[in-house]
Amino acid sequence: MQKKRTNLHLSDTIEAESDSPRNAQPSFHIDTADRLMENLTVHVSHAFYRAGYYGWNAPDEKPSFNRLYYVTEGEGAVTLDGVRYEPRAGQLFIMPAGAVQTRFTPPEHPYSRYFCHFDARIGDWPLFQAGSAFQITDVTEPAKIEALFVEMIEQSERPGPFAALRVKACLLQLLAYCLEKGEHTGFMDRFMQGSEREKLARVLHYVDERLAETLEVETLAELVHLHPNYFIPYFKKQMGITPMNYVQQKRIQLARRLLTSTDTGISFIAERVGMDAAHFSRTFKKATGVSPSAYRNSTR
């Protein structure tokens, strides 16, 4: 089946980008959070299903790991940093690392629950932490959620790298479900409020707005008041790549989008991403394995 191609011109694309909501502060946070999420790393240390009273009740714990629960039946309560919640059967919720936690369920009608212990970090930053809003959602697709937990439990008991990948894939789907279906719209906005994350957000936003310009690592370092020698490892620790590699990655992403969605000449696209035509062709082929024209032809 032939892919539908939109006949846009470069000027249309630039105008659409400049008029888009991303220039507003809330969208800026959303865009930056999306880019940070690309660097999310997760690890599951334990996954299990338990029915009944045993093993649930515990006063004033402060675990170093996050807990993700899916309650299938029963009743009870959790207290996080002094605030009491009463999750019901059919709800999925996250108990963050570092929060003082108390768990209670009555022996006569105890919780049955799927659960896992996990870590989730973006660079040095924990995705969930003490003081975060309680993340809880009503599950409208119980068979799907149960199947993900069953898969996670089964794969966690099998050695091998592919089992580990499947476990992580299950966790990522469960986390996305909990945050999206629970309509926790302010979650990533609150995550971005840390001073260090705000600093990084300024750099990412600056880069996105100036891909057509000459960008130097010294200029980016000045935005966060760091010497370049400190800024480069600081940036790489959070984003997984060096600042200038990030700039090139964003330029290639934009070029791919323009090659796919417009009929604009390659020389104009090169200008849009801050390169002369010859340099652009070499850089694009090195990054993708094909020339810009071959890439465009492959999308027709």
C-alpha positions in Angstrom: 0.0 0.0 0.0 1.4 3.4 -1.0 2.0 5.8 1.8 0.0 9.0 1.6 2.2 12.0 1.0 1.2 15.5 2.0 2.2 18.3 -0.5 3.7 20.9 1.8 6.4 23.4 1.3 9.2 24.4 3.7 7.6 27.8 4.4 4.3 26.0 5.4 6.2 23.8 7.8 8.2 26.7 9.3 5.0 28.7 9.7 3.2 25.8 11.3 6.0 25.3 13.7 6.2 28.9 14.7 2.4 29.1 15.2 2.2 25.8 17.2 1.5 25.8 20.9 5.0 24.5 21.7 6.2 28.1 22.0 3.9 28.4 25.0 5.4 27.5 28.4 3.2 24.5 29.2 3.8 22.9 25.8 7.5 23.6 26.2 7.4 21.6 29.3 5.5 18.8 27.6 8.0 18.7 24.6 11.0 18.7 26.9 9.4 15.9 29.1 8.9 13.8 26.0 12.5 14.2 25.1 13.6 13.3 28.6 11.3 10.2 28.6 13.3 8.9 25.6 16.2 8.4 28.2 14.1 6.6 30.8 15.7 3.5 32.2 13.8 0.9 34.2 14.7 -2.2 36.2 12.4 -4.8 37.8 13.8 -6.5 40.8 10.8 -8.5 41.8 7.4 -9.4 40.3 4.8 -11.6 41.9 1.1 -12.4 42.5 -0.2 -12.9 46.0 -3.7 -13.7 47.2 -4.7 -13.2 50.8 -3.6 -11.5 53.9 0.0 -12.6 54.3 2.8 -10.2 53.5 0.8 -7.1 53.0 0.5 -5.4 56.4 3.6 -3.3 57.2 4.0 -0.1 59.3 6.2 2.8 58.4 8.5 1.4 55.7 10.7 3.7 53.6 11.8 1.5 50.7 14.5 2.5 48.2 12.4 1.0 45.3 9.1 1.8 43.7 6.1 -0.5 44.0 3.5 -1.0 41.3 0.3 -2.8 42.4 -2.8 -4.1 40.6 -5.5 -5.1 43.1 -7.9 -7.8 41.8 -10.1 -8.1 45.0 -10.3 -7.3 48.7 -10.1 -4.1 50.6 -7.5 -2.2 52.5 -5.5 1.0 52.7 -2.1 2.6 52.1 -0.6 5.6 53.8 2.1 7.6 52.0 3.9 10.3 54.0 0.9 10.6 56.4 -1.8 10.7 53.7 -4.2 7.7 53.7 -5.6 6.2 50.5 -8.0 3.2 50.0 -7.3 1.5 46.7 -10.1 -0.7 45.4 -10.2 -3.9 43.4 -9.7 -3.0 39.7 -7.2 -0.2 40.4 -3.5 0.2 39.5 -1.3 2.3 41.6 2.3 3.3 42.3 4.0 3.7 45.7 7.1 5.8 45.2 10.5 5.1 46.6 11.5 7.2 49.6 8.0 7.8 50.8 7.1 6.6 54.4 4.6 3.9 53.7 2.1 1.9 55.8 0.1 -0.9 54.3 -3.1 -2.5 55.7 -5.6 -5.1 54.6 -8.1 -7.0 56.9 -7.7 -10.7 57.4 -11.4 -11.3 56.7 -11.3 -9.6 53.2 -7.7 -9.2 52.2 -6.3 -7.8 49.0 -5.3 -10.1 46.2 -2.8 -8.3 44.0 -0.2 -8.4 41.3 2.8 -6.3 42.1 6.4 -5.6 41.2 9.3 -3.7 42.7 11.1 -1.4 40.2 13.4 1.5 39.6 12.8 4.1 37.0 15.3 6.9 36.3 16.0 9.6 33.8 19.7 10.2 34.1 20.3 10.8 37.8 16.7 11.7 38.4 14.1 9.2 39.8 10.9 9.3 37.9 8.9 8.8 41.1 9.9 10.1 44.5 8.6 11.0 47.9 6.2 13.9 47.9 4.9 13.0 44.4 1.2 12.9 43.9 -0.3 9.4 44.4 -0.5 7.8 41.0 -3.7 5.6 40.8 -6.1 4.7 38.0 -9.2 2.7 37.4 -8.4 -0.2 35.1 -10.9 -0.5 32.2 -9.0 -3.3 30.5 -8.4 -5.8 33.3 -7.5 -8.7 31.0 -4.8 -6.6 29.4 -3.3 -5.5 32.7 -3.4 -9.0 34.2 -1.8 -10.4 31.0 1.1 -7.9 31.3 1.7 -8.8 35.0 1.5 -12.6 34.2 4.1 -12.1 31.4 6.3 -10.0 33.6 6.2 -12.7 36.4 6.9 -15.5 34.0 9.7 -13.8 32.2 11.4 -12.6 35.4 11.8 -16.2 36.3 13.7 -17.0 33.1 17.4 -16.2 32.6 18.6 -14.4 29.5 18.7 -11.0 27.9 15.4 -11.4 25.9 13.5 -12.2 29.1 14.9 -9.0 30.6 13.7 -7.0 27.6 10.2 -8.5 27.9 10.0 -7.7 31.6 11.0 -4.1 30.9 8.5 -3.9 28.0 5.7 -5.1 30.4 6.6 -2.5 33.0 6.8 0.4 30.5 3.3 -0.5 29.2 1.9 -0.7 32.8 3.5 2.6 33.8 2.2 4.3 30.6 -1.3 2.9 31.3 -1.3 4.1 34.9 -0.2 7.6 34.0 -2.3 8.1 30.9 -5.5 6.4 31.9 -5.4 8.0 35.3 -5.2 11.4 33.5 -2.3 12.5 35.6 -1.7 15.4 33.3 0.4 17.3 35.8 2.8 14.4 36.5 5.5 15.3 34.0 5.0 19.1 34.5 5.7 18.5 38.2 8.7 16.3 37.3 10.1 19.2 35.3 9.9 21.7 38.2 13.2 20.6 39.7 15.9 23.3 39.3 18.3 21.0 37.4 15.6 19.8 35.1 14.5 23.4 34.4 18.2 24.1 33.5 18.3 21.2 31.0 14.9 22.2 29.7 16.2 25.6 28.7 19.0 24.0 26.8 16.8 21.6 24.9 14.3 24.4 24.1 17.1 26.7 22.9 18.4 24.0 20.5 15.0 23.2 19.1 14.4 26.9 18.3 17.8 27.4 16.6 18.5 24.4 14.5 19.1 26.6 11.4 21.7 28.6 13.3 25.3 27.9 14.3 25.3 26.2 17.7 28.4 26.0 19.9 28.8 24.0 23.0 30.1 27.2 24.8 26.8 29.0 24.1 24.8 26.1 25.4 27.0 25.9 28.5 26.4 29.6 29.2 22.6 29.0 29.4 23.1 26.9 32.6 26.2 28.9 33.8 28.6 26.0 33.5 32.1 25.8 32.0 32.0 23.6 28.8 34.3 21.1 30.4 31.6 20.5 33.1 28.6 21.0 30.9 29.5 18.2 28.4 29.5 15.4 31.0 26.5 17.0 32.8 24.5 16.9 29.6 25.6 13.5 28.6 24.7 12.1 32.0 21.1 13.2 31.6 20.6 12.7 27.9 22.9 9.8 27.1 24.8 11.7 24.3 27.0 14.8 24.1 25.4 18.2 23.5 26.7 18.5 19.9 25.6 14.9 19.1 22.2 15.9 20.4 22.2 18.9 18.1 23.0 16.7 15.1 20.4 14.2 16.1 17.7 16.9 16.3 18.8 18.2 12.9 18.6 14.8 11.3 15.2 14.2 12.8 13.9 17.5 11.4 15.4 16.7 8.0 13.8 13.3 7.9 10.4 14.9 8.7 10.8 17.5 6.0 12.0 14.9 3.4 9.0 12.7 4.2 6.2 15.4 4.5 7.3 18.0 2.0 8.5 18.4 -1.6 10.9 21.1 -0.7 14.4 21.0 -2.3 17.2 19.3 -0.5 19.3 22.4 -0.5 16.5 24.3 1.3 16.2 21.5 3.9 19.9 21.7 4.4 19.6 25.4 5.1 16.8 24.7 7.5 19.0 22.4 9.6 22.0 24.7 9.6 24.2 23.1 7.0 25.4 23.6 3.4 24.1 21.1 0.9 27.3 19.0 0.6 27.8 18.8 4.4 24.1 17.9 4.9 24.2 15.1 2.4 27.4 13.6 4.0 26.0 14.0 7.5 22.6 12.6 6.6 24.0 9.5 4.9 26.4 8.8 7.8 23.4 9.0 10.2 20.9 7.0 8.2 22.9 4.9 5.7 21.2 6.5 2.7 21.4 9.9 0.9 18.6 12.5 1.5 17.1 11.8 -2.0 17.2 8.0 -1.5 15.5 8.5 1.9 12.8 10.7 0.3 12.2 8.2 -2.5 11.8 5.4 0.0 8.8 7.2 1.6 6.9 7.6 -1.6 
